[in-house]
Amino acid sequence: MNAAQLQDVMQRIHTLKQQGLSKEEIHQQLIKTGLSSDVAQQSINDWFKARNEKKRNAAFVYCGIGVFLLTTGFLFTVLLFNNSGNYNFALYGLTLVGLLLVFKGMIDLMS
């Protein structure tokens, strides 16, 4: 299968998945279009692998930004507390946003 056909098959799988079809139903639809069973199954597996890789990379970015915000919030809180400043935003705001991003990243990693 050449690159143009492969791209067409991947686009078809994406469209079918958006319609809510399961792996087996997508497999049957691809066989109806003239692909062999082995090629259809390999294409489905490649599509799911690529989708999961994108999702995993985004999850690591969310976790990284969340950890950065947590660390920044901690440092600002310590500095402002020692200098008798108003540390509420750093303590509550950055911590809350950082935790939400870390949790979102972890949920994406686990799913």
C-alpha positions in Angstrom: 0.0 0.0 0.0 1.5 3.4 -1.0 1.5 6.5 1.2 -1.6 8.1 -0.5 -3.6 4.9 0.0 -2.4 4.7 3.6 -3.4 8.3 4.3 -6.8 7.6 2.8 -7.3 4.6 5.0 -6.3 6.4 8.1 -8.7 9.3 7.3 -11.5 6.7 6.7 -10.7 5.1 10.1 -10.8 8.5 11.8 -14.2 9.3 10.2 -15.6 5.9 11.2 -14.4 6.3 14.8 -16.0 9.8 15.0 -19.3 8.2 14.0 -19.0 6.0 17.1 -18.2 2.7 15.5 -16.3 0.0 17.4 -13.0 -1.6 16.2 -14.9 -4.6 14.8 -17.4 -2.4 12.9 -14.5 -0.3 11.5 -12.8 -3.5 10.5 -15.9 -4.7 8.6 -16.3 -1.4 6.9 -12.7 -1.4 5.7 -13.1 -5.0 4.4 -16.1 -3.8 2.4 -14.0 -1.1 0.7 -11.7 -3.9 -0.7 -8.9 -4.1 1.8 -7.7 -7.5 3.0 -8.4 -8.5 6.6 -4.7 -8.3 7.6 -4.1 -4.9 6.1 -7.3 -3.5 7.6 -6.4 -4.8 11.1 -2.9 -3.4 10.8 -4.2 -0.1 9.7 -6.6 0.1 12.6 -3.8 -0.8 15.0 -1.5 1.8 13.6 -4.3 4.5 13.8 -5.0 3.7 17.5 -1.2 3.6 18.3 -0.8 7.1 16.7 -3.8 8.5 18.5 -2.7 7.1 21.8 0.8 8.5 21.3 -0.6 12.0 20.7 -2.8 11.7 23.7 0.2 10.6 25.9 2.4 13.4 24.7 -0.3 16.0 25.5 -0.8 14.4 29.0 2.9 14.8 29.7 2.8 18.5 28.7 -0.2 19.0 31.1 1.6 17.3 33.9 4.8 19.3 33.3 3.0 22.7 33.2 1.0 21.7 36.4 4.2 20.8 38.2 5.8 24.0 37.1 2.8 26.0 38.4 2.9 24.1 41.7 6.6 24.8 42.2 6.2 28.4 41.2 3.3 28.8 43.6 5.3 27.3 46.4 8.3 29.6 45.8 6.1 32.7 45.5 4.3 31.7 48.7 7.6 31.3 50.6 9.0 34.6 49.3 5.8 36.6 50.0 5.3 35.1 53.4 8.8 35.9 54.5 8.4 39.5 53.1 5.0 40.0 54.7 3.3 40.2 51.3 -0.1 39.0 50.2 0.5 35.4 49.3 -3.1 34.3 48.7 -3.0 34.2 44.9 0.3 32.2 44.9 -0.9 29.9 47.6 -4.4 29.2 46.4 -4.6 30.3 42.8 -1.4 28.7 41.4 -1.8 25.6 43.5 -5.3 25.1 42.3 -4.5 25.6 38.7 -1.4 23.4 39.0 -3.3 20.6 40.6 -6.0 20.7 38.0 -3.5 20.4 35.2 -1.6 17.6 36.9 -4.9 15.7 37.5 -6.0 16.2 33.9 -2.6 15.0 32.6 -2.8 11.9 34.9 -6.3 11.1 33.8 -5.2 11.3 30.2 -2.2 9.1 30.9 -4.4 6.5 32.6 -7.1 6.3 30.0 
